[in-house]
Amino acid sequence: MTKERKIETQVEIACSVEAVWKALTDAEELMRWFPLDARVTPGPGGSVWFSWGPPYEGESQIEIWDPPRRLKLKDQWGGHAELSDRPQVAMDFTLENAEGKTILRLVHSGFNSGADWDDEFEGTNRGWLQELLGLKHYLEHHAGEPRRAVWARVKVELSREEVWQRIMGPDGLNLEDLKEGDSFDRVTPAGEQLRGRVLIYRPSDAFAATFENLNNALFRVSIDRWSKPRLHVEPSLWLSTYNIANSQVMSFQTSWTKLLTRLFPREFEE
């Protein structure tokens, strides 16, 4: 039998177990930290549908529903037809009270050990690092507040190192030469002030920071590598905002889409 890999991670959140459970199982709450759209049919045998817009969407079946302690979802997403040996992928969340805080543990299992799965495994591992940070940020700083998100992305045939340098350098976001825990106050070439604190700084891979001058918004840079249909990388810029005017949110969407177009004028063509 083919061996499988799994992701095991956890996060401590300064709120009740009940609040974390609701953030995992209520559609409106899910949209405040995770997908752009969601639908939930609660209970054993129910389902959770996630969407970031086609083709980034799919449904997972609920295998274990034990509020507020455990939620296990079986992945039923249909976007992996090219992986004919796909095992049953599952997301298993367990919640534990720890002196007024909650320890959320996640085991995301069922990843094939074959090389065809390396990109998906790596990208999912990086994704959970940033998404669970987003959950923690939402519950600790913006609980109950609706979210407006900015998502700009592109596909390019360049190295991850080159993509990182262009995005983070002085011609991009002007956020280079930082480290985790640093405070910063930078201005982009487009005149946008970015003031906040670095939460994740992994060159050529992932970046996350708060933007204090945008009502403590959460910003992320991800650079995913994919081998199919041919070797390329997919950089993306994501901003989760709370109680910010929609016009200001849309201005960032427009600005960062133009930024990626300027930095990477020759997009990947499938």
N, C-alpha and C positions, 0 to 999 in steps of 0.2 A: 504494500500500500504506500501511496505517496505521503511523505511526511507533511505536516502542517505547521504553520507559524501562528503566533498570536501576539497581540499587543496587550500589555498589562501596565496600567498607569493609575494614578489617583490624584485627587486634589482636595485640599481642605478649604471649606467655605464657611465664613462667619455668618451663618444663619441656621434656621431650624431644618431638621430632616424633612418636615412637611413641605417647606418652601422649595427645597431641592427636588423633591418628588414631583411637585406640581410643575416645576420648570422642565422636567423630563417628559411629562405625560399630558399636559394641557396644550392644545394647539396654539392659543394666543401667547402663552408663556414661551413655547418653543421658538416662536417667531421673534421673540425679544432678545435671543442670543444665538440661535443656531440657523435654521433655514429661513428663506425669504417667505415661504408659505408652508403650511402644515395642516393635516387633518388627522384626528385621532378617533378611533373607535375603541373605547377603553375595555379592559377586562381580558381574561384568558380567551384566546382565539380571536381577539380583536386585531387591530392593525394601527400602524403609524405611517403616514405618508409624508415624505419630505420633498421639498422642491426648492431649487435655486434657479428655476427656469429650465426648459428643455435644452439639452438632454440630461441635465443634472437633476434628476428626480427619480423617485421610486418608492416602493412600499415595503415595509417590514412587518412580519406577523408577530403578534405577541405570544410568546411561549410561556413566560412566567409573569404573573401580575400579582405582586404581594405588597400592597401599599402599607407604609411608605418605606419599605426595606429593600425590595428587589424587583427589577424589571429586566426581562430577557427578551430580546427581539431576534427573530430569524430574518436574515437578509433575503428579500425576494426581488431585489433589483434586477432589471432585465438588460442592463447596459454592458454585459460582459459575454456576449455570444461567442467572441473569439477565443474565450477560455473554456474549452469544452470539458476540461477536467476540473471545473470549479466545484469545490466542496461546499458544504453548508456553512456559510459565514454567519456568525452570531455576535450580537452586542449584549453583554451581560453587565448590568449596573447594580451595585450593592451600596446601600447607604447605612452609615453608622453614626450615632450621636457620640460626640467627643467633647464633653464639658461645654455644652452650649454651642458647639460648632458641628459641622457635618463633614465626615470623611466619605467622599464619593470615590468608589473604586470601579474601574472599567476593565473588563477583559473582552477584547475584540478578537475573536478566534476564527479559524477556518481558512487562513491564507495558505495557499499551496507553497511548498518550498522551492518549486521550480523557478528558473530564471525569468520566465514569462510573468511571474508575479512580483518581481522585485520592485518595479516602479509603483505598483499599487500599494504594496506593503509599506514602502518608504513614505509615499505621499500620505497614506492614511495615518501613519504614526506621527508625522509632522502635523497633519491636520488636527488630530486630537490634542496635541500639545497646545495649539492655538485656540481650538474650540472650547476646551475646558477652562482655559484662561478667560475666554469670553463669558462663559457661564458664571465663573467666580466674580468677574467684574460687574456683570449685570446684577447679580443678587446682592452684592456688597455695596454697590454704589447707585444703582438705578432700578431697584426692585419695583415692579408694577408700572414702569414707564414704557410706553410704546417706543419702538426703535425704527429709525430710518437708516438704511444702509446704502453705501456707495461700493460698487464693485466694478473695477476696470481691469481688463485682462487682455492678453495677446498670446499668440504662438509664434516662436522664432527658432531659427536654426543657428543658435549660438551656444557657447558654453555657459554654464550657470555662473561662472566667475565673471564673464564679460557682462552678462545681464545684470548681475548684482551691482557691478561698478557703475554701469550706466544709470540704473535707477537710484542708487543711494548717493552717487557723486554730485558734484556741484552743478552739473547740467541737468540733474534729475531732481530728487527731493532734497538734496543737500543734507543728508542725514548720515554721512559716513563718519568713520573714526570715533565711534561711540562704544560703550560697553554697558552691560546690564546694570541697572541702578543709576545710570547717569541721568542728570537733568539736562535739558537742551532748550535752546531758543533760536530757531533757524528761520530763514526766509528762503523760499524757493525762487527759481528764476521767474515764475509767474506772479511773484509778489505775495504768496500765501505765507502767513506766519504760522509756524508749527512750534508750539511750546508745550513741553511735557516731560515725561520720564520713560526711560527704556525698560521694558519688561523682559524681552527676549532679543538677543543679538547673536545670531549664528550666521556669519558671513557666507554668502552664496547659497543660503538655505532659507532662513526665516528671520523675521523681525517683527516685534510687537512693541507698542508704546501707547501710553495715554496722551491725549492732546488736551491739556488743561484749559487752554483758551477756547476750546470747543465744548465746554460743559463736561469735561472729563470723558470725551469720546475715546473709543478704543480703535487703534489703527494696526493693521497687519500687512506685511509683505510676505508672499510665499513664492518660491520658485520651484515648481515641480518639473521633474525630468520624465520623459516618456520615450519609449523605444519604437512605438507603433503609431502611425503606419511607417514612420521612419524617425530616426533620432531627432528630438527637439525638446525645448523647454517651454513651460507655460508660466510666465510671471503674472502675478495678480496683486492688485492693491485693494484692500478692503477696509472700510471705515464704518463702525457701528456708532451711530449718534443717538442722543436722547435729548428731547426738548430743545432741538435746534430747528430754526425756520427751514421749511422745505426748500425755499429758494437758495439758501446757503448750501444745503445738502446737494442740490442739483448742480450748483456751480462747481463743487468738487468733482462730481461725476463727469461733467463736461471737461473740466480742466485736466483731470488725470487720464481721461481717454485721449485727449489731445497730446498729453505728455508721452504716453506709450507710443502713439503714432509717430511722434517726432523722434523719440529715442530708437525706435525700431521700424524704420520706414518700409522695410521689406518683410512683410508678414509671411508666416508659414502658410503654404497652400497645400491642401490635402489632395 
